[in-house]
């Protein structure tokens, strides 16, 4: 894919974007020397214990701050107090609100769930919400998936004499609110840090249940799994254990609201189904409308009860997708080649600027920010890639310009606001910052290969790969490398079905020709037809040849000695501006379009010089 643009100094930035560079996690891991599942685990350094259905979850009291929070929550449940549960408008906030509310109601408390409007309330609990809870006679406020920075709200609660408990998973901002807090990221925490807000809410309910001599609310693990995948939390360690158990629960009995979203289709639930179908519909409610729509869908007791909410969420999600595409195309048309495009409009909806920023960043292989202007404020969402740190960039911007009213977030996703008149100054600063700090390797689209195939595995081996589900952040679908001759090819309007000499068949969107030797990276699945099982691959990338960094090093020294070298190596050296004689400064292979198209690296070597 090439992006055309007007002007811009792009000397250090790669010219061809979105070309995948292959990365072999470990070139020694080859089937059948390793079984498929064993090979994937070895390549990723994963413990087989994580895949065991008998592996025990940690004690809920291992989370810092849990003892005090759980005791107050258990007291509220035992005394049937009135509890105000304050959540968030995204999937994680909605699921955590539903878990906390359902658990407390089951214990006999009177509970009111509240999900803020993105447009009217904004993110997080405020003093206004606290006063509302007091006015309505509540005894206790519990936050889920927010609250770690709610200093004003907690101060108001303390002044008004209402107890407030904070359950959150976001990074603390130095000091903590003056209230009981449970958060895996608290200073000095020794527990797993990457739980979702729903995971923290689940463990909080488990701790309270233990104090009340009640069973754990494990019937809500499906919501923990859904939120963990959709909130793009790392699927490692305890998160993978939680997500796996919730996935199995969904496969056994799918929540009626999720059945309604899937139109009754008997899909096998996977991380992809959660992340690409269920999650976007649930998030659409909070982005474009009322998050309570998604809450009602997930809490519905029958498919019939859920169907009206599912229909409305499908309509909203279709509207959301159309709006995102319009913004993306407008952003690309306005893109001028800058290192950090920053674009805004009063016509753009604030609920989708984060998605639009991510799409723009992917399209141009740069960090990007997209903003919605309303009156004297412009609110931006930014997305990054590689090792380019948005928080560092925004902190430097604020320090130098003083133009940012608010900013925060993570390395790869952040938000900030400013007066519209300051947009040119901030745009200029961020462009210059990215020009200095953005590296070619940050822009590379990586394809990480787990296992090489030297023969065709049986369907039973491929079926075992399902033990790795759900796939998502830091636990992608396994990918396999094969080099083989194409025996025959069938094709349709936009697909090719190739059969290799080994007998393996794979679909590809790239042209494949019978008789050629191909290098292919595939995901593998099992197809069942009339009682027969067959392995089918789906190509992520197909190439006519492959060049590795190690190959190029050998070619380079031969070339420097005056020997003849391969045509593709000579082309790469020419693209990098290297000379056969004289001194050559270090340069990045990722500045070569030829290497981007055909290159491969080993292990963790992303800094390829």
N, C-alpha and C positions, 0 to 999 in steps of 0.2 A: 504493500500500500504506500502510495506517495501522497504527501500533502503539499499542495501549491500554496504559496503565500506571497505577500507583498513585502519586499525589502527584508531587513533583518540580517544581522551578522551571525552566521551559523557555522563559522569555521571549525569550532570545536564540537559541534553537534552532528550526530550521524545523519546522513542524508536520506537513508531508507528506513522507515519506521515500521514497527510491528512485524519485522521478520524474526522468526524464532531462532535462537541459538540453542543448540542441544547441549545439555549438561548431563553427563553420565555420573550418577552418584558414586558408583564403584564399578569399574570396568571388569573386575574379577568375578562379579556375581552373574553367572550364566546358568540358564536352565539347559540340561537337567542336572548339572553339578549341584545346584540348589533347587529344591522344590519352589514353586512359584511364590507361595505365601511366605515360606522361610526366607526366600531371596529378598522379597520386598521388605520384610522386617529387618533383615541384616543391612540392607542398603540404607534404610532410614534410621538405624540405631534404635529401633523400637523393641520393647520387651513383649514377649508373647503373653505375659501375664495380663497385659492390658486387654487382650482379646478374650479372656476367660470370663464366662458368665458367673463364675463363683468368686471372682475378685471382690473383696470387701471395699466399700467406700469408707473414707475417713470419718472419724467422729465429727458430728456437727460442731462440737465444742472445740475443735481444732482451729476454727476461725477466730481471729482476735476480736475481743469484745462480745463474744457470743453469750457468755454466762449472764451478764447483766441484762442484755436485751431479751434473752429467752425467758428469764425469770419474770420480767415485767410483762411480757407477752402472755406467758402462762397464767399469770395472775389475772390479766384482763379476760382471758378465756374462762377461767374458773369462776370468776365473779360476774360473768355475763355483762361486761361493760360495753359501752358504746364506743366503737373504734372507727376512726376515719383513716382509710388506707389511700395514700396518695402515690400514684404511679407516674407513668410517662406515656407519650403518645406513639411510641414505636412498638415493634413486636415484643422486644424484651420487656418493656414497661407494662404492656398489656398482659403478657403471660405471668409476670411476677405479681401483678395486682390480682389476677384471677386465683393464683395459688394461695396468696395470703388471705384473701377474702373468703375463699371456700373453706380453708382450714379453720379459720376463726368461727365461721358460721357453723361448721360441723361441731365445734366445741361448745356452741351455745351462745357466743357473743353476738351482739347486734352490730352489723358492719355496714358501712357505706363506702363503696369503691369510688374513687375520683380519678379520672384521666384528663389531664389538662388539654386544652385546645392549643395547637401550635400557634395559631394566629392571635387568639384572645389572651391566653395565659402565658405562652412561651414555655421554656424548659424549667422544670424544677419548682419545688414548693416555695411560696413567698409568705410574707407576713399577712397579706390579704387572705390567703387560704387558711392560715392559722386562725385569724379572727372569725372567719366563716365557720370553722369547726367549733370554736367556742360558742358562737351565737346559736348553733344548732344543738348544743348540749352534749357534745362528745367528751368522753373521759380520756381518750388516748388517740394520738396521731402516730401512724406508722408510715414511713416512706419506703418505697421499693424502687430500685433502679435510679435513685436520685437522692439528694440530701447531703452529700459529703461537703458541699460548699454552701449549704443553706444557712449561713450565719445569721442573716436578718430574721428568717423564719423561726429559727431556734430561739433567738433572743426574744422574739415576740411571744413564743410559747411559754418561755420561762417567766416573762413578765405577766402573762395572763393566767398563769397557774395551771396550764394543761401539760401533761406529760407528752413527750415526743421521742420516738425511737427512729434511728436512722439505719436502714439496711441499703447498702450501695456497693458497687464494684468499681466505680471510677476512681482515678488517682486523687488522693488528698492534695489540697493546695497549701502545703506547709502546716498551718494550724488546723485544728479540728473543731467542729461545732460543740457547744457546751451541752451535750446530750449523750446518752448511751448510743454507741455506734458499733455496728458489725460490718467489716469490710476486709476482704482478704489482702488488700493493698495497704493496710495500716502500717506505720513504721514499726520495724522489728518483727513483722509477720513471718512465721516459719511455715505456714501452710501453702498449698497451691494458690497462686495469685490470680489465675486467669478465668475464674468463674464468671458467668454472665450474671446480670442482676437477678434473673430468675433462679439461677443456681444458688445465689446467696439467700433469696427468699425461701427456697425449698429447704435449705439447711437450717434456716432460722425456725421454720415450722417443725422440722424434725427435732430440733433441740427442745422447743416448747412441748412437743408431743412426749418426749422422753420424760420431762419433768412432770407431765400430767398422767404418766403411765398409759399413754395412748399409742396406737401403732403409728409408724411413720406414714406420711401422706404420699406413698409411692405411686398411687394412681394418678399423680400429676407429673410423673417423670416424662410423659410425652411432651408436656409443655416446656420442661427444662431442655429436652433435646431440641425441640423446635427453636426456642429462643437462642440457644447456644450456637446453632448453625446459622440462623438468620442474622444474629448480631455479629457474625464473623469473629467469634471468639476462637482462639486456638483449640483445635481438636487434638489435644495432647493430654497425657496424664489423666487426672481425675475428670477433666472435661470429657475425654473420650469415653471413659467408663459411664458417666452420666448419660451422654448422648446415645451411646450404644443401647443402654437399657431402655431409654425412652423410645428409641427406634423400634426395638423388639416389641414394646408395648403397643406402638402404633400398628405394627404389622399384625398383631394378634387381634386388636380391637381398636379401630380408628374412631376418634372423636367425631360425633355427628356433624359438627360444623365443618370439619376438614373433609368429611365425605361429601358434603354439599358443595364445597369449593371444587372438588375433583369430579363433579357431575356424576357421582356414582361409579366412575370407572375404577376397575379393580387394579389400580397401579400398585406395584411393589414399592413401598415407601423407601426412599433413599435420601442421601444428603442433597442430591440434585433436585429431587422433587420438593424438598423442604426449602432449599435456597432459591430456586428459580420459579416455583409455582405458588406454593403456600405462602411463603414469606412476603413476596411483593404484594399480594392481595391484602394481607393483614396490615402491612406498613402503609398501604395506600389510604387506609381510613384516616390515619393521623396526618398524612401529608396533605390530603386534599379535603378532608371532611371531618367527621367526628370519630375519634378512636373508640368510642363506646359501641359503634357498629361491630368492630372486630371483637370486642369483649363479649357482646351478646352472641355473636357467631360461635365463639369458642366455648361459651357456657351453655349453649343450647343442649337440651336433653334428647332431642330427636332430630332426624334429618329434616322432617317437615317444618319443625320450628326454626331450623337454621336456614332454610332455603331463601326466604326473603332477604336475609342479611347477606347471604352468598351472592345473590343476584345483584344487590346494590354494590357490593365490594368489587364484583367483576366489572360493573359499569364504571366505577371510580378508577379502577386500575387501568382500564382501557383509555380513559381520559388522561390518566397520568402518563402512560406510555406515549401517547400522541404529543402531549405537551413537552415531554423530555426530548423527543425527536426534533420537534420544532426548535427548541432552544439549542440543541446540539448543532443542528445545521446552521443556524444563525451564528453561533459562536465560530464554527469552522469558516464560514464565509467572511467573518470579521478578523480572523486570525492573521497576524502580520509577521509571523516568524519569530516572535519574541521568545526568550528563554522561559518566561513565566507569564503566559497569557492571563490577564485579569479583565473580565468583561462583565458588564452589568446593564440592566434595563428595568424601567418601572413596569414593563409588561410581563416580566417573568415572575412566576409563582415561587414564593419562598420555600414552600414545602418540597420542591423538587430540584433546587439549585445544587444540592449535594450530589444527586445522581448525575445531573448535567455536567458538573465539574469532573466527575469520574470519567464520563464518556469522552469529554474533551481531552482530558489528560491521556487517556488511552489512544485517542485518535492522533494526537500530535507528539506523543512520547515526551511530554514536558509536565512539570507540575502546573496546575491550573486552578484558577479561582473564578467562580461564577456568582454574581450577586443580584439581589432584588432591591430596587430602590423604592422607598416609600417616604415621601416628605423629605425631612432633613436627615434621614438615616439610610445607609446602604448596608445590607447584611449579606455577607459572603460565606460560602462554603468552599473550601479548598481541598484538593486531592493531590497526592504526590506519588512517586514511584521510586524504586530502588532504595538508595540510602539517603536521598535528599530529605532533610528534616524540616517539616513545615513549622513546628513549634520554634525551632531555632531561628528560622527565617522571620517569623512574625515577631519574635522577641527582639531581634535586631532592628526590624522595621519600626517597632514601637519606640525603642531606645533612641533611634536616630531621628525619626520624624515626629513622634508624639501624636500621630494622627489617629491611631487605633483607639477607639473607645473601649472595646472589649476584644479579647482574643483568647483562644485556648483550644485544646484538643490533643491529638496524638501526632506522632511522626508523619504518618501518611494521610491523616484526615483531620482537618481543623476548621475552625470558624472564626470570623472576626467581623466587627462593624466599625463604621466610620461615617463622617459627613460626606455626602456626594462630591463636594468641592475638593476633597482631599484625594479622590480617586487617582488623578494623574500622578501626584507625588508618590503615593503608595505603589502604583503600577511601575513607575520608574525605579523605585528602590528595589522591589522584588525582582524585576527583570535583571538589574545589575547584580543582585545577590546570587541569583540562579546562574548568571553568566560566569561568575567566579567559582561557584561551588558544584554546579551540576556536572556530572561526569558521563562520558559516553556509555559506560557500563550500567549506569542508572536507568538508561533508556531501553535496555535490551529486554526483549520478550523471551523469557527462559522456558525451555521445555526440559523438565527434569526426568531422566530415564532411570527406572529402578533396576530392571533385569534385562539381560540380553537373551535371546532365544536362539539356540542352535538346532532345535528340533521342535516338533509340534507336541505340546502337552495334551493330556487327555482332558475331556470336559470336567471330570471330577476335580481336577486341580484348579481349573479356572473358577469353578463354583465356590471353592474355598475362599477366594478373594473377597467374597461378600462379608467375611468376618471383619474386614477393615472398615465397613460402613459404620456411621455416616461419613461421607467425605466432605471436606470443607477446608478452612484455613489450616495450614500446616499438616493436613492429612489428605492430600489430593488423591484422585483416582490413580491407581498404579499404571505406569506406562512401560511398554516393552519395546526393545529394539530388535529388528530383524533385517538381515541382509540376505536376499534370495532372488531367484529369477522368476519373473512373471510368466506363467504358463498360458493363461487365457484371461480375457477381460470381457465383461458385460457392462453396458452403460445405459444411462437414461439421460434425461434433460440436464441434470446437474449432479450426476453421481456416476461413479465407476465401481464395479465389483471385480476385484482382481483375485485370481487364484495363484498361489505360489507353488514352487516345486515341492515344498514340504507338505502341501495339502492345505495350508492355512489360507482362509479367505478373508479379505478385508474390504470395507467400503472406503472410498476416498472421494473428496470433492475436487482433488487435483487430478489432471489427466495421467493415466497409466497405460503403458503400451506393452502388449504381449511380446515376450522375448527379451525384454530389457532386465538388467540387474538393478534392483531398487534397494535403497536404504529407507526404512519406514519406522516411525514411532507410532505404536498402536495402543489403544485400550482394548481389553478383551472381555467378551461376554459369551454366554452360552445360549444358543438358539434351539428351541424344541419344536419338532415338526413330526406329526404322526408317530410319536413315541421314540423318535431318534433325536440324539443330542449332537449338536455341532458347534464348534468354536467359531465365532465371528469377530473379527477385529474391526475397529473404527480408527482410521488414520488421523492422527494429529498433524503429521507432516510427512511428506514423501520427497525424497531427493534422488537424483541420478548419481551423485557421488558425495563424499563426506571428507572434509579436511579438518584435522585436529590441530591444536596448538603444538603438540609434540611433533607432528609431521612438519609443520611450518618451521620449527626451530632447526630441524635437520636440513630442510631445504634452504634456510637462510644461510647457514654456515657453508653449505656446499656452494651456494650462489656467491658468497663473499670470496671463496677460493677460486672463482672463475669457472666453475663447472656448470653444465647445463642443468636446468631444473624444470619442474612441471610448469605448464602454462598457467594454471590457476594460481600457483604460488607466486610466479612472477607478476601476475596481475595484482595480487594482494599487496606485494611490496611496492609496486608502482602507485597504487591507491594510497598507501601510507606515506609516500614521499621518501622512501628509503633509497639509498644509493649503494651500488655495488662496491665502490671505493669511497674512502673518507669516513668521517665519524657520523654515526646515526644516533640521534637522541631517542630515548625511550618513547614509545607511542603505544596507543591502545589498538588492539586488533579490531575493536568494535567501530573504528573509524573507516573500516574497509567494507563497502557494500557487498563484495564477494564473500568475505568471511561471514558477514551477517546472513548471507543466503545459504552458505554451505558449511559453516563452522561448527565445531564441537569442542567442549572443554571437559576436563575430568574433575571429579570431586567438588570441593567448595571454591574452586578458583574462579571467582567472578572478576577479580582484578587481573585481567589478562593483558600483560604487557610483553 
